[in-house]
Amino acid sequence: MTTRTATAAAGCTEDELLTRIHRDQDLDARREMIERAMRLVHHIARRFDGKGITHDELVQVGSIGLIKAVDRFDPAREVKFSTFAVPNIAGEIRRHFRDHGWALRVTRSVQENSAAVAKATERLTTKLQRYPSHQEIAAATELTLDQVLEALTGARHYAIDSLDAPLDAGGDAFSRLDLVGDEDRGYLHADARMTAARGLTCLQERERQIIRLRFEADLTQSEIADRLGISQMHVSRLLAQALATVREFLDSEPVNGRAQTAAAG
């Protein structure tokens, strides 16, 4: 674009620009018209702010709708350009939301009903000076009450909050992740201890003592032998025998019997 043609386009009225675009395919006029109409894009994009897509991205998408409107507009139809451009820009943004803006994928019908419910809610709120009831929204959109409720639920899936997002609770800074529970491994240890306790019931007192010294007191076989006054080989033999007895006892124990024993414990 030369300086002269750019200056000429800048001095044109909107109608003149549109005529030059349609009649002469004037690229300088097209560029000037798009730049002037960007205010429409920003205005419409603000309607969709806060729904999980950044304002800059909305403006970029809306700009595509604006370019399409500039290229398709026919001055001979005697319609204001803004009247023609607004639905093109808004439609492009809505299609972007439909295809990319939902954090959780919902059906196309729910997305379309959600858009209709949002428009009807805004219109009724202005008219009634209060938030409309679900029945009023259903009547205005010609949807069933179930469809309205489904659309309202689906609308909450535009965006999701990060688990790291800070929460304000009494001045203490913490995130949602801090509220997520963790697996309590104590249950597994408790179950293992109950199983071991049942197994020990089949042993003689000396065998139970050796088992406890080895696995609860964490003594070596030599230390157990010194404490009981017997040889290490004897301790090893008694320990192996005791463990085999416990294993056989637990394997032969009926499932119902295990549950009853655990409950009694």
Secondary structure, DSSP 8 states (H G I E B T S, - for coil): --HHHHHHHHTS-HHHHHHHHHHH--HHHHHHHHHHHHHHHHHHHHHTTTSSS-HHHHHHHHHHHHHHHHHH--GGG---HHHHHHHHHHHHHHHHHHHH--SS---HHHHHHHHHHHHHHHHHHHHHTS---HHHHHHHHT--HHHHHHHHHHHTTS----TTSEEEETTEEEEGGGGS----THHHHHHHHHHHHHHHTTS-HHHHHHHHHHHTS---HHHHHHHHTS-HHHHHHHHHHHHHHHHHHHHHS-HHHHHHHHHH-
